[in-house]
């Protein structure tokens, strides 16, 4: 498939790269070590449209295509993967479901503040007893007059510590299976809405991942997204886009690690020459570059399918699977080429190494993606 990037895509990349180099690179190490979300940078990103990349302009978004979306996520993640995670999750599994399944009133209510980055969105599906088995969720929403009474215990919520608008996957009827699962929007500040402690993570430390608990939390019936029983359909549609975003994030992490390794290999000298002259290092650099390029092409293919209105679920799953595993391989080789320095926090490749590892877990594990791909092959 021929994926020809337009001049507009080049402008999007140059603009995003310029912002990331000026605003994010100087703080990337600090916010990782402090496990701090940089609100000062997020506010600037909001003004650039990064929290509404594909939202329509009338709702405050940038109204860009899917390839542009992938480019922005890649460029942010190339410098600071934790912020790349924040932006992709916000756009793909919070903003997108509201725009795709929400009523006009819901779009007008939640769309503009989310698209402008004034409020942050979160996708709340995972529970202590439900993850890959999405149909196993135990959270409930019981009708009580004009309201739902929500009780939920969601864990590992990306953006959880800062999220204002949360898509909660809950059971709206008693019984087994996925037909009773619905999506109800709960907002921070509602009585009974409790944000748990932040997770002390290995990587992505500047993203405030937390639990969110709802204890007899009342929300209007109008907060139902779509119809009752549509929860898994909404979730799967969101995850198709989300997986494409994580593929772009993984590509960005790998590209960042490759950039740092090339720089180091030119400067580091052993046996009287830069180590980039040694064949063992050259072989690893070649493998790293090939993995990055293949990841990017697969990601852009999925994005192009989406822009053309073609089915892209399979392409998105393949891109996420390949790019996340490639990212782990690339960052591992980056640490190896750096030697002892690669294991030190004095160099950024150890951060890329830690950040890459989780991309094989969230938005569907590699094992789940292999199942998705296999099912697509066998019909």
VENURZI-V667027 format. One line per field, one symbol per residue. phi: phi as a letter, one per 40 degrees, with the letter a starting at -180 (. if undefined). psi: psi as a letter, one per 20 degrees, with the letter a starting at -180 (. if undefined). A space follows every 50 residues. Layout:
phi=???
psi=???
This chain:
phi=.cbccccccccccccccccccccbdcbdccccccfbccdcccccccccgc cadbccccbgccfcccccdcccccccccbacccdcdcccdccbbcddccc bccdcccccbcdccccgcbbbabbbcbdbaaccccccbcbbbcagcbbbc babcbfccgdcbcbbbcccbccachcgccccbbbcbbdgcdgcbcccccc ccbfcccccacbbbbfccbcdccccgbcgcdccccccccdcccccccccc ccccccccdcccccccccbafgbdcccccccccccccccccccccccccc ccccdcccgcdbdcccccccccccccccccccccccccgdcccbccbccc ccccccccccbcfhcdccccccccccccg
psi=ponoprhhhgggggggggghhghgghiggghghilppnhhhhghhghiji jlgjqqhijjrilrrhggghgggghghhgnhhhhggggggghjfgghghh iqrhhgghghgghghijhqpqqongprhjpehmhijqiqqoppncjrqop pqnprlopjhiiphopoporpiqqrqaiiiprpppqqqippioppaqqpn rgakiipnprqppoolppqqhiippcrpijghggghgghghhhhhhgggh gggggghgghhggghhhppqkjqqiiiphgghgggggghgggghggghgh gggggghijqpjgghggggggghghhghgghghggghichhhjqihqihh ghgghhhiiigrkprhghhhgggghhhj.
